[in-house]
């Protein structure tokens, strides 16, 4: 805002590493084992909680820009939610290991994966990095992800075989970084952005990243690279665009559209899955925070010139506001729910 600093090539490069680490950590928060128990519920909620926001975002994007690529990107940004924020918010209310918590987290994971894949396909359509036609590109990407999921875990077990103690710890850390780098190079070679590679390898290695390894990776990521990415995002935010009423109107419409569509779709999805009204409302408000995926999409879209500065600034404001609003709403709704549960427990004991 004051014009004292600007993003040079060094900051952009480190920020790009930061966004890869951010998406890697977002992916590593996901535990695939949960999907097997709640597969049908997860799919139904993800389709509804991602579909309605996508349509809403696309409509708002088309209304604001009259550009099909921009409208699609805004719609994709509306699909995602921040798993990295949802997990601690639910954890603080002791809801992670409940049916409600597992359904929310798992459905959000599907939404994030879907939004990133759709974003990659749109980039290939409007700003291709490879000559591979889209009809072959989609199954190629899905096939590579499937192969990586099958191949990397056994390679990891072989690599760590016979190692123990400090030697094992150092080799686990090395394996994670080499896998991340190799996946980024592989995905870039087929024209897919590094953010997708970071997220995918994070999911694949999620069950093996724990304890000291997880602490070390978070220390490296949040201690240096990720803050520089957020610094870079802040530098990209041009508050002067709000001098005129048009951009401010765009920011308000995008914010209301996202919150409204997520809350409504989450509530309806919750009721369809036989949750009560308070739990359904909790699903809606839990899925509104937009952080890692939205900022990643905004950064890449700005880098490729697919979104205007006004829309980028509106998306950054969207991330900022929803990051604060969602935990507060979760605390209020989940707090009341827990109070009701405790009251019912007391009454049951008195009756007994």
NORUR-V618090 format. One line per field, one symbol per residue. psi: psi as a letter, one per 20 degrees, with the letter a starting at -180 (. if undefined). burial: 1 if it has 9 or more other ideal C-beta (glycine too) atoms within 8 Angstrom, else 0. A space follows every 10 residues. Layout:
BEGIN
psi->???
burial->???
END
This chain:
BEGIN
psi->hikhqqoahg hgghhggghg hghghghiip ohhhhhhkgg ggggggggih gghggggggg gghhhkphgg gggggghhgr rohhhgghgh hhjligjrhg ghgggghhgg ggggghgggg hgghghmqiq jpqhhhgghg gggggggghh ggghhgghhi piqrbhgggh hggggghggg ghhggghhhj jpqhhggggg hgghjhiior chggggghgg gihfgghhgh ggghhionii ijhqhghhgg gggggggggg hggghggggg hhjkqrgghg hhgghhjhpo eggghggggg hghikiqrhg hghhhghggg ghhhgghggg ggghghghgg ghghgghggg h.
burial->0000001000 1101111111 1111111111 0001100100 1111110111 1111111111 1101100011 1111111111 1111111011 1010110001 1111111111 1111111111 1111000100 0101001101 1101100110 0110010001 0000000110 1110110011 0011011101 1111111111 1111110110 0011011101 1000111111 1110111000 1100001101 1011101111 1111111111 1010100111 1111111111 1111111111 1100011001 1111111110 1110111011 1011111101 0000000000 00
END
